[in-house]
Amino acid sequence: EVQLVQSGAEVKKPGESLKISCKGSGYSFTSYWIGWVRQMPGKGLEWMGIIYPGDSDTRYSPSFQGQVTISADKSISTAYLQWSSLKASDTAMYYCARQLQTRCFDPWGQGTLVTVSS
Amino acid sequence: QSALTQPASVSGSPGQSITISCTGTSSDVGSYNLVSWYQQHPGKAPKLMIYEGSKRPSGVSNRFSGSKSGNTASLTISGLQAEDEADYYCCSYAGSSTEVFGGGTKLTVL
């Protein structure tokens, strides 16, 4: 079974750093792009960026370029999303998803809730 | 890269059909046959329902269908059932290895 399992919920203070993870299993992790999607409370889905774990080629949405860093460690089939200095506005659910050659996302991870509050 | 435009809400009675539109531009929906649709129930992760505009993944009911005309893609759900009540999102390739989502549509089954 193809599966993406994300790390658990985080509660952080403004200015702190954070790295959340997404571990793939049941398929060749290095052969598919992994995407990250933000969902702010009560809002819609926003495409943040993608990474190809095979060579770490990364693309960002202009809205998130410079705000987050996407990385991957293919040796442990894990992709990451990290912040160097969190803001309250980063409070959201973050999903990872495998991107197929048809450019759709399937499957999705269960989501990681990030709460940033002083 | 602006979000694709979807109606905020649609509703229908059990057994009826509804259609959700997703309007983009000639730079995304209009240029590529790479629109996908996702269903999201409250508190759950999104689920792929349609890809490449009109194809259904294995396991998705044939009550779900997709189409495209110009810069607008559409998702139609026929024979509405209570379990179809959810949020629906479209997503399109926008060139240069980027994607854009729609704002989402809340489907209410009356």
Interface residues (C-beta under 8 A of the other chain):
Chain A: G35 V37 G44 L45 E46 W47 I50 R59 S61 P62 S63 Y95 A97 L100 T102 R103 C104 F105 D106 P107 W108 G109 Q110 G111
Chain B: Q1 A3 L34 S36 Y38 Q40 A45 P46 K47 L48 Y51 E52 K55 P57 D87 Y89 C91 Y93 S96 S97 T98 E99 V100 F101 G102 G103 G104
